[in-house]
Amino acid sequence: MILVTGGTGLVGAHLLLHLIENGEKVRAIYRNTKSIEKTKNLFKLYKKADLFDTIEWIQADITDIPALEKAFEEIDYVYHCAALISFDPKDEDLIRKTNIEGTANIVNFCIANAIKKLCFVSSIAALGDLAPHEKVLTEETEWNPEKPHSDYAISKYGAEMEIWRGQQEGLQVIIINPGVIIGPVPKCRDWEQGSGQLFMKVKKGLSFYTLGSSGFVAVTDVVRIATQLMESEIYNERFTLVAKNVIFRDILNSIADTLRVKRPTFHAKPLFMEISWRIDWVLSNVFMKERALTSATAKASYSKNEYSNEKITTALKTEFLDIHQYIKEISIL
């Protein structure tokens, strides 16, 4: 049997659907009934609602050790997709507890239950920092603790250290580092993180764009490659999953065209973004609301990062979906 953590998130929900369609027996963790509805809605979106009831759901949290004991009964393989995604400094303690301590718990249970293989869904945020002579980020790029990193990036890097600890103790592991994951969220309004926020902001009339860039990947590619790696003889390796490095403006334009709304027209230069996050900090403290823009997200918006997918394309001889075409395709779901 396969255990999936984070089965109510974008990657986890797609993974559950993929596994069930391929005849696998699957158990998934959930925190509350409302969160399960997100996954159920996604199955309906793909017109696969009849498959939803084949999932064995267990209420648990990756930081709740007693609950995890039951979740791991009779499990052979584990996909660890659960994580807290936030770039608000106020969430620092919760992010680290969930992403690092939670992953440590999963690793410990995998070792204790002789799990055959563990796949951890990390992030390109956990990749290293380019040295002066380097131009492209790869799996071998070294992490520089002296460089500034977001709390989220630090938590995912710390989680990877727990995965490698498990590997040193005899556990077979795979780490995947997806780029910005694009999925079918425009008409599935319960998805409020990741690409879901991009779609919603553009739909509501996002007015500005930036010329920073990052690596993007379709959620179906992430799931397909993760399962291929788990079924292969490859282990104790990490792989960057990026279909293409794209300028944020171009991604926003593709989303706007797909949603048939106006494209963002104002170029928000680095100085504008630096001023904006400071204003947002003041407003969030005055009105006690969640941060809409942080120092980390502002910097990321104009940073030009390039990621290599050479390792995974060589290992599996795989090809990625064109990200702009994928955005068009998911609009019809």
Backbone torsions as a table, in degrees:
resi	resn	phi	psi	omega
1	MET	NA	149.1	-178.9
2	ILE	-108.2	134.9	175.9
3	LEU	-105.8	132.1	176.7
4	VAL	-119.5	120.0	171.2
5	THR	-92.7	151.3	-178.6
6	GLY	72.5	29.8	-177.5
7	GLY	-70.8	-6.4	177.6
8	THR	-103.3	8.0	175.8
9	GLY	-97.3	175.3	-175.9
10	LEU	-60.5	-50.7	-179.9
11	VAL	-68.7	-47.0	-177.3
12	GLY	-60.4	-41.5	-179.7
13	ALA	-65.9	-42.9	176.7
14	HIS	-65.6	-35.7	178.1
15	LEU	-64.3	-43.8	178.3
16	LEU	-58.3	-45.8	179.5
17	LEU	-61.5	-44.5	-179.6
18	HIS	-62.5	-45.4	-178.4
19	LEU	-64.6	-43.8	-178.6
20	ILE	-66.8	-39.5	177.8
21	GLU	-62.1	-24.5	-179.9
22	ASN	-97.7	15.6	172.0
23	GLY	80.3	15.2	-179.2
24	GLU	-82.8	150.0	173.9
25	LYS	-91.3	122.3	-167.9
26	VAL	-127.6	139.3	171.4
27	ARG	-119.8	139.8	-178.4
28	ALA	-132.0	148.3	179.1
29	ILE	-94.5	139.2	172.9
30	TYR	-137.3	153.3	-179.3
31	ARG	-95.1	-37.2	178.0
32	ASN	-150.5	163.4	-175.5
33	THR	-61.3	-37.2	-178.6
34	LYS	-60.5	-38.1	-178.5
35	SER	-66.0	-31.9	178.6
36	ILE	-64.0	-32.0	-178.3
37	GLU	-59.9	-31.1	178.4
38	LYS	-61.8	-44.1	179.3
39	THR	-68.2	-39.8	178.3
40	LYS	-61.2	-41.3	178.4
41	ASN	-63.8	-36.4	179.7
42	LEU	-67.0	-40.4	177.3
43	PHE	-61.5	-39.6	178.2
44	LYS	-65.1	-37.6	-179.4
45	LEU	-59.0	-36.8	179.0
46	TYR	-91.0	6.5	-177.5
47	LYS	58.8	42.3	179.0
48	LYS	-125.9	30.7	-175.2
49	ALA	-57.7	-30.7	-178.1
50	ASP	-66.0	-22.2	-178.8
51	LEU	-83.5	-17.3	-175.7
52	PHE	-59.4	-39.6	-175.5
53	ASP	-69.7	-8.6	178.3
54	THR	-82.4	-8.7	178.7
55	ILE	-77.5	135.1	173.1
56	GLU	-94.0	110.6	-177.1
57	TRP	-96.5	137.2	175.2
58	ILE	-129.9	127.3	179.6
59	GLN	-75.5	119.6	-178.0
60	ALA	-165.0	168.5	176.5
61	ASP	-134.3	144.1	-175.8
62	ILE	-68.6	-10.4	175.2
63	THR	-99.8	3.4	-178.4
64	ASP	-106.7	95.0	-174.1
65	ILE	-61.5	-46.8	179.4
66	PRO	-57.7	-39.8	-179.6
67	ALA	-68.0	-33.9	-178.8
68	LEU	-68.6	-27.6	-179.8
69	GLU	-58.0	-43.0	179.4
70	LYS	-71.4	-37.9	-177.6
71	ALA	-62.2	-30.3	-175.6
72	PHE	-89.5	-0.6	-180.0
73	GLU	-64.0	127.2	176.5
74	GLU	62.4	29.0	179.0
75	ILE	-95.5	139.2	178.5
76	ASP	-108.4	-38.8	-177.3
77	TYR	-130.8	148.7	-177.7
78	VAL	-132.0	132.2	168.9
79	TYR	-110.4	115.2	-178.1
80	HIS	-99.5	96.9	-177.8
81	CYS	-105.0	-14.2	-174.2
82	ALA	-67.4	135.8	177.0
83	ALA	-166.6	155.9	172.7
84	LEU	-98.8	122.5	178.6
85	ILE	-105.9	113.9	177.7
86	SER	-158.3	144.1	176.2
87	PHE	-117.5	14.3	177.4
88	ASP	-85.5	121.3	-179.4
89	PRO	-55.7	-24.4	179.8
90	LYS	-65.8	-21.1	-177.6
91	ASP	-94.1	10.5	-173.3
92	GLU	-53.4	-50.7	-177.1
93	ASP	-63.6	-42.2	-178.8
94	LEU	-68.4	-38.7	178.2
95	ILE	-60.7	-47.3	-177.7
96	ARG	-68.0	-38.7	179.2
97	LYS	-63.8	-46.4	-177.6
98	THR	-68.7	-51.7	-170.7
99	ASN	-79.9	-34.9	-179.5
100	ILE	-93.4	-55.9	-179.4
101	GLU	-64.2	-40.1	178.9
102	GLY	-62.1	-42.4	178.5
103	THR	-66.3	-38.2	176.8
104	ALA	-59.2	-40.2	178.0
105	ASN	-63.5	-43.7	179.5
106	ILE	-61.8	-44.0	179.1
107	VAL	-61.0	-44.6	-179.0
108	ASN	-61.9	-42.1	179.3
109	PHE	-69.5	-34.2	176.5
110	CYS	-62.5	-43.4	179.2
111	ILE	-66.1	-46.3	-176.9
112	ALA	-65.0	-30.2	-177.0
113	ASN	-103.0	12.5	176.9
114	ALA	52.5	46.0	178.3
115	ILE	-63.1	138.2	-175.1
116	LYS	-72.0	-34.9	-177.9
117	LYS	-163.2	141.7	179.9
118	LEU	-122.7	129.1	174.1
119	CYS	-109.9	124.9	179.6
120	PHE	-109.7	126.0	177.1
121	VAL	-89.3	102.2	-179.8
122	SER	-96.0	-136.6	-176.5
123	SER	-162.4	155.6	173.5
124	ILE	-64.6	-16.4	177.4
125	ALA	-63.8	-22.3	-178.3
126	ALA	-92.4	-1.3	175.8
127	LEU	-71.4	171.4	-172.4
128	GLY	-76.7	-164.9	-178.1
129	ASP	-117.9	131.7	-177.3
130	LEU	-64.1	133.4	171.6
131	ALA	-78.7	163.9	-177.6
132	PRO	-53.1	-31.7	-177.2
133	HIS	-90.5	-1.0	-176.5
134	GLU	-102.6	149.1	180.0
135	LYS	-124.1	-22.3	-175.2
136	VAL	-124.9	133.7	178.5
137	LEU	-81.5	130.3	177.3
138	THR	-130.0	-179.3	177.7
139	GLU	-64.9	-19.1	-177.3
140	GLU	-95.2	-5.6	179.3
141	THR	-63.3	128.8	-174.6
142	GLU	-80.5	139.9	175.8
143	TRP	-75.9	128.2	179.8
144	ASN	-107.8	105.6	-177.3
145	PRO	-65.5	-14.5	179.3
146	GLU	-81.5	-15.8	179.4
147	LYS	-84.0	151.3	177.6
148	PRO	-71.0	137.2	177.3
149	HIS	-137.7	151.2	175.6
150	SER	-70.1	159.1	177.3
151	ASP	-60.5	-35.3	178.6
152	TYR	-63.9	-46.2	180.0
153	ALA	-61.2	-43.5	179.3
154	ILE	-61.8	-40.0	-178.5
155	SER	-67.7	-37.7	179.0
156	LYS	-72.1	-35.7	175.4
157	TYR	-64.7	-43.8	177.7
158	GLY	-62.7	-37.2	177.8
159	ALA	-64.8	-39.4	177.4
160	GLU	-62.6	-35.9	177.8
161	MET	-62.5	-34.3	176.7
162	GLU	-69.1	-37.9	177.3
163	ILE	-62.8	-44.8	179.4
164	TRP	-67.2	-30.1	173.9
165	ARG	-62.0	-43.2	177.9
166	GLY	-61.7	-38.7	177.9
167	GLN	-62.2	-40.7	179.0
168	GLN	-66.4	-22.9	178.8
169	GLU	-95.7	13.9	172.6
170	GLY	102.5	0.6	-179.7
171	LEU	-83.6	133.4	174.4
172	GLN	-81.6	126.5	-173.7
173	VAL	-132.3	156.1	170.4
174	ILE	-134.1	133.4	173.2
175	ILE	-116.4	130.5	172.8
176	ILE	-115.3	140.0	-179.0
177	ASN	-117.7	83.5	-179.1
178	PRO	-71.0	152.9	171.3
179	GLY	-77.9	-154.3	175.7
180	VAL	-67.3	119.8	-172.5
181	ILE	-90.6	123.8	178.0
182	ILE	-101.3	131.4	-179.8
183	GLY	-143.7	171.6	-176.1
184	PRO	-77.3	81.7	-175.9
185	VAL	-112.1	-14.4	-174.5
186	PRO	-55.1	-36.9	-178.4
187	LYS	-105.3	13.5	178.3
188	CYS	-121.5	82.2	-161.1
189	ARG	-74.3	-5.6	178.8
190	ASP	-78.3	-14.7	-179.5
191	TRP	-81.8	113.6	-172.7
192	GLU	-117.5	8.2	-178.4
193	GLN	-123.1	167.0	175.7
194	GLY	60.9	-134.5	-176.6
195	SER	-65.2	-21.2	177.7
196	GLY	-58.9	-39.3	177.5
197	GLN	-65.3	-39.0	178.7
198	LEU	-60.1	-48.1	-179.0
199	PHE	-62.6	-43.1	-177.3
200	MET	-66.9	-40.1	180.0
201	LYS	-65.8	-42.0	178.7
202	VAL	-65.9	-41.3	-179.5
203	LYS	-62.1	-35.6	-179.2
204	LYS	-80.5	-5.2	176.3
205	GLY	103.5	48.5	176.6
206	LEU	-59.7	127.9	-172.0
207	SER	-96.8	-19.2	-174.1
208	PHE	-121.3	159.8	175.8
209	TYR	-136.2	165.3	175.0
210	THR	-127.4	164.5	-178.6
211	LEU	-106.6	18.9	170.9
212	GLY	-72.9	172.3	-179.1
213	SER	-144.0	160.8	177.1
214	SER	-156.0	178.8	177.8
215	GLY	-93.2	135.8	-179.2
216	PHE	-121.7	153.3	-178.4
217	VAL	-154.4	145.0	177.0
218	ALA	-76.4	141.5	-178.7
219	VAL	-61.3	-32.4	179.1
220	THR	-66.6	-32.7	175.6
221	ASP	-68.5	-40.4	179.3
222	VAL	-59.6	-47.0	-178.7
223	VAL	-66.9	-45.2	-179.0
224	ARG	-60.6	-46.7	-177.6
225	ILE	-69.4	-38.9	178.6
226	ALA	-58.9	-44.9	-179.2
227	THR	-70.5	-36.4	176.9
228	GLN	-62.6	-41.1	178.6
229	LEU	-65.7	-39.8	180.0
230	MET	-67.6	-32.5	-179.4
231	GLU	-84.4	-10.7	-178.4
232	SER	-87.2	178.1	176.4
233	GLU	-90.4	8.3	178.7
234	ILE	-80.7	134.5	174.3
235	TYR	-157.0	164.6	-178.3
236	ASN	59.0	41.6	179.0
237	GLU	-136.6	159.3	173.4
238	ARG	-124.2	149.6	-175.7
239	PHE	-138.2	132.7	174.6
240	THR	-82.5	126.3	-179.3
241	LEU	-110.5	95.9	179.4
242	VAL	-136.4	124.7	178.1
243	ALA	-77.0	-41.9	-176.3
244	LYS	-161.8	147.3	172.5
245	ASN	-88.6	122.4	-171.3
246	VAL	-131.7	143.3	173.9
247	ILE	-70.3	138.0	-177.5
248	PHE	-56.7	-38.2	178.5
249	ARG	-55.8	-42.2	-176.7
250	ASP	-69.6	-36.1	176.2
251	ILE	-65.0	-46.4	179.7
252	LEU	-61.5	-38.9	178.7
253	ASN	-64.8	-40.8	178.9
254	SER	-63.7	-41.1	178.8
255	ILE	-66.0	-44.2	179.9
256	ALA	-61.2	-43.3	179.9
257	ASP	-64.3	-39.6	179.7
258	THR	-65.4	-40.2	-179.6
259	LEU	-83.6	-5.7	-179.6
260	ARG	59.6	46.8	174.7
261	VAL	-123.5	171.8	-177.3
262	LYS	-68.3	138.0	176.2
263	ARG	-70.4	149.3	172.3
264	PRO	-60.2	137.9	-174.2
265	THR	-117.8	-15.9	-176.3
266	PHE	-96.5	123.3	178.0
267	HIS	-80.4	110.1	178.3
268	ALA	-87.0	101.7	-178.7
269	LYS	-75.7	165.8	-177.7
270	PRO	-51.1	-42.6	-179.6
271	LEU	-62.0	-41.4	178.1
272	PHE	-60.6	-44.5	-178.8
273	MET	-66.3	-37.5	179.1
274	GLU	-66.2	-39.5	177.2
275	ILE	-69.1	-39.7	-176.1
276	SER	-63.5	-42.9	-177.8
277	TRP	-69.0	-29.3	176.8
278	ARG	-70.0	-39.4	175.7
279	ILE	-64.3	-41.6	178.9
280	ASP	-62.5	-37.0	178.6
281	TRP	-62.3	-44.2	179.4
282	VAL	-62.9	-48.4	-177.5
283	LEU	-63.5	-38.7	-178.9
284	SER	-66.4	-33.0	178.6
285	ASN	-78.7	-34.9	-180.0
286	VAL	-70.7	-45.0	-175.2
287	PHE	-100.7	4.5	176.4
288	MET	53.2	51.1	179.0
289	LYS	-120.4	166.6	-179.6
290	GLU	-68.6	149.7	179.2
291	ARG	-69.0	133.6	174.5
292	ALA	-94.7	-25.2	-178.5
293	LEU	-148.0	127.5	179.8
294	THR	-116.6	172.5	177.8
295	SER	-58.4	-41.2	-177.9
296	ALA	-66.5	-45.2	-178.4
297	THR	-71.1	-33.2	177.2
298	ALA	-64.0	-46.4	179.8
299	LYS	-63.5	-40.9	-179.8
300	ALA	-63.5	-30.7	-175.9
301	SER	-67.0	-25.8	179.1
302	TYR	-116.4	1.4	175.8
303	SER	-76.3	140.5	-179.7
304	LYS	-108.1	93.1	-178.3
305	ASN	-103.9	138.3	178.2
306	GLU	-121.7	129.1	-175.9
307	TYR	-117.0	143.7	179.9
308	SER	-98.8	135.5	174.3
309	ASN	-109.2	17.0	-175.0
310	GLU	-60.3	-38.1	-175.9
311	LYS	-63.9	-45.6	-177.4
312	ILE	-74.2	-36.6	179.6
313	THR	-66.8	-29.9	177.0
314	THR	-76.4	-42.4	-175.9
315	ALA	-66.6	-41.4	-175.9
316	LEU	-110.8	-0.4	-175.9
317	LYS	52.1	43.3	-174.3
318	THR	-99.5	158.3	173.6
319	GLU	-123.2	145.5	-179.5
320	PHE	-97.2	152.3	174.0
321	LEU	-67.5	144.8	173.6
322	ASP	-67.3	123.0	-170.5
323	ILE	-67.1	-35.4	179.5
324	HIS	-70.0	-39.9	176.9
325	GLN	-66.8	-37.4	179.8
326	TYR	-63.7	-40.2	178.0
327	ILE	-59.3	-39.4	178.3
328	LYS	-66.4	-41.1	-175.5
329	GLU	-67.7	-39.7	-176.6
330	ILE	-73.5	-13.3	179.8
331	SER	-70.0	-19.2	-178.7
332	ILE	-90.4	-5.8	179.6
333	LEU	-71.2	NA	NA
